[in-house]
C-alpha cells in the first residue's frame, strides 16, 4: 500500500500537502511582490537570504559542515537554478503551463540518474519518458506556432527549472552521506546566491529592474519567507516518514493547487490542449511513482 492508516503516516501525508499548497500558490505572492516593485529574482534572493541567515542563527554548525563538504556546492548550484527557473517563470508566464513543464522533472530524472548515478534506464522508464515528452509536445504546440517548441522565456525557465530539480534530487541521493544540515544550508544558500547573481547580471543587461520594494510589499515578502520555511519543514518531516514514491504522488497535488488558484484568479489559459498534454505528463509521473513503490516491496 502507498499509505497506511497509521496516524504518523497520515500526518506525514497531510504536511506534504501543505508543502504542495505553498508551492502551488506561491505564484500569487511573487506577482504581488513584482507589482510592488520587486522582481521575482530579487524576491527569491531576499527570501532565501533571510532563511539562510535564520538557519545559521539556530544551527551554527551547518556552515562548518558545508565548508567541510565542498561537493555540496554542486547541490547549491542545482537548487539555486531550480528556484530561479520556477519562481521567475510562474511570475511572468501562464501558471498552469509553467507548472506542467516544470513537472517534467520525473522524466528528466530518467536521463539524469543514468548520467550521474549510473542507473541504466529500463524499458518501462523509457516508455514513461516518451509519454511525458508527448505531453510536453502537446502543451507546447500553440495555434500560433507550427512547431511544438517553447514559446516564451517562461517556457524555457520552467523547463530549465524542472531539469535543475531532477539534478538536485540526484545530487541529494549521491551526497546523502553528508550532514543533513549542510545539505539544507547549501540549498538555501544556492537559492540566494543564484538568484542574486542572475539578478545582478540582468540588471547590468537592463533586463531586470533594480530592486525597489514599496512599503506595502514588505508584509508579503515576510509572509512568503515564513511560508517557505514552513513548507520546507513540512517536506523534511513528511519525506522522512513516507516512501519516496508516496511523497512523489502527494507532491503532484501542487499541480491541482496551482491550476485551481490560477483559474480562480485568471492567471492561466485552461484549454483542452493544456488539459490533455498535462494529463500525459501527470500520468507519466504517477507511473514513475507507482513503479518505484513496486520496486520497494
N, C-alpha and C positions, 0 to 999 in steps of 0.2 A: 504493500500500500504506500502511496505517496505521502500520506499524512495520517497518523494515528489519532485517536480521540483523547490522548493524554493531555492534561491541562498545559503542560510545559510546551508541547509542540503546537497546540492551538494558539497559545500566547505568542510563540515564535513566529507563526504564520501571520498573526494579527499585526505584530510590529513591522514585519516585512511589507505588509500592505501600506502601513504608514509611510515607510520609506518610498514605496512606489507612488503614493499620493503626493508626497513633497516634490519628487522629480517630475511627476506628470503634470502638475500645475505650476511648476517653477517658471514657466514661460511668462506668466502674467506679471509677477513682481519684477522680472527682468525688463519687461516692456514698460512697466510703470517707472522704473529707475531711468530708463532711456528717455521717457517723457519728462523726467525731472532733471535731465541734463547729464546723465551718467551712462556712457556706452557700456554694453554688456561685458566688454573686456576689462574696463576699469572696475566695474561692479564685481566681476569674478576675482580680480586681483585683490580688491579690498576685503571681500568676504573671506577668502582663503588666508589672507594675511592675519585677519582677526582670529580665525580658528587656529592657525599655526602658533601664533603668539599665546593664545589661551592654553593650547596643549602644552607648550613649553613651561608655562607657569605651574601647571598641575603635574607634569611629568618631565622634569628637567633632564632625566637620564636618556630621553628619547634622542636628543641631539647627539649625545656621545655615541649611542648605538648606531645612529645614522652615519656619522663620520667614520665609525669603525667598519662599516659595510658599504664601501663606495659603489658597489654594483647596484645599490638601491637608487642611485641617481638615474639609472635607466627607467626604473619604475616611476620616478618623479616626472621624467620627461613624457612618458606614455600617458600617465594620469593627467598631466597638465594639458596635453594636446586633446585629450578626451573632453575635458571641461571647456577648453577654448572652442572646440568644434560644436559641442552640443549647446552650450549657453548662448553663443553668438547666433547659431542657426535658428533656435526657437524664438529668438527675439526678432529676427528680421524676416523669417520665412513662414510658410504655411505650416502650422504647428503639427497637424497630423502627418503630413507628408514628411516633415523633418524627423518625427519620432519613428515612423516606419522605416525610413532609410537608415536611421541610427540603429534600429533593431535588426539590421542585417548582421549584427555582431556575431550571433551563433554560427552564421555561415562563414564569416571571416575566420572564426576560431578553428575551423577545419584546416584551413591553409596555414594559419599562424602556428598551431600546435605541430603541424608537420615540419615546418621550417625551424621552429625554435626549440621544440621539445622532442623531436624525432618520432612523433606519433603518426605513423602512416595512416592515411585515411582509408576507411573501409568502403565497400561498395555502397552501403546504406548512407554513410555520411556524405559521399559524393552525390548521391541522389537528393539528399536534403539540401545540399549546396545548390544543385541545379534548380530545385523547387524554389528556393529563396531568390535566386537570381532571376527566375522567371517572374516572380512577384515584383522585383525591383524594376524590371524592364516595363512591366505594365504600369507601375507607379510613375516612372519617368516619362513615359510616352504621353505627350500632351497634344491636343488638337493643333496647336500652333507649330509643332515640330515634326518633321518626317522621320526622325530617328529618336529612339529611346535613350537619350543622353541627359546628363544633368542640365537643368535649365537656368540655374541661378547660383549665386555664391552660397546661398543657404543649402542647396542640394550638395554641393561639394563639401561644405563644412560638416553636414550631417554624415556623409559617407566617411570623411576623414575621422570624425569623432567615433563612429562605430568601429572602424578599423583600429583606432588607438585603444578603444575599450577592450577589444579582443586581445591586443598585445599586453595591455595592463593585466588582464586575467591570467595570461600565460606567464607573465613575469611574477605574479603573486604565487603561482604554483612552483615556478622554478626557484624562487628565493624564499620558500616557506620556512626554511631553516633559520632565517634571520629573526630578530626580535620583532614582535607584532607592533610595538610602539614605534619602532624605527620605520617600519613599513607605512604605518598610518601617517607619521610626520612627513615622510617622503611624498606621499600622495597629496597632502595639504600644501606642502612647500612647492611641489611641482605645479599645482594649480595656480598658486600665487605668482611664481616666477615666470611660468609660460605665458599667462595672461598679461602680466606686466611687460614682458619682452615683446610680445606681439603688438600690444597697445602702443608702446613707445615707437616701434617700427612703423605702425600705421600712422602715428602722429607725425613722424618725420616725412612720410609719403603723402600726407594730407588726406588719408582715407579714414582716419579715426580722430574725432574731435578731442580737444583737451578736456580733462575731467572738470566738471563744474556742477556738482550736485546741489540742487536747490534745497532749501530748508525742509520742504515737505517730503523729500525723499529719504532723509536720514532714518526715519522710523521704518520705512520699507526695507532699507539696507540692513538694519539691525535685526528686524524680524526674519529676514531671509537667512542671515547668518545663523541665528538661533535654530531655524528650521533645518538647515543643513547639518548642524551639529546633532540635532535630534534624529534626523534621518540616518546619519552615519552610525550613531549609537544603536539605532534600531536594526540596521544592516548587520552590525557586528554581533548583536545579540541573536538575531534570527538565523543568520547564516551559520553560526557556531552550533546551533541546536537542530538543524534540519539537514537532510541530504541536499547536496548541491543541485540535484535535479528538481527537488521541490522548491528550492529557492528560485531557480530559473523560472519555474511555472508561475509562482506567486508574483515575481517581478514583472511578468508580462501584463499585469493589471495596470502598469504605468501607461500602456497604450490606451486602455479604457479611460483612465482619468484624463489623459491628455485630449483624447477625442471628444469626450463629453464636455469638458470645460471649454475647449476651443469652439465647439459647435454652439454652446450657450453664449459665448462672448464674440461670436462671429470672427474667429481667427483662423478658420480653416475652410477649405472647399471640399466637402464630403461628396465627391462624385462617385458613380458606380465603378469607374476605373480605379479610384483610390481604394474602394471597398474590396474589389476582387484581388487587386495586387497586394493589398495589405493582408488579406486573408491567406494568401500563399506564404508570405513572409512569416506570419504568426504560426501557420501550420508547420513550417519548417522548424521554427524554434520549439514548438510543442513536441514534435517528433524527436528532436535532439535531446530534450529533457527526459522524455519517456524512455528513449534508448539508453541514456545514462543510468536511469533508475533500474532498468532491467539488468544492466551490467553489474550493478551494486549488489544484486541478490545472490 
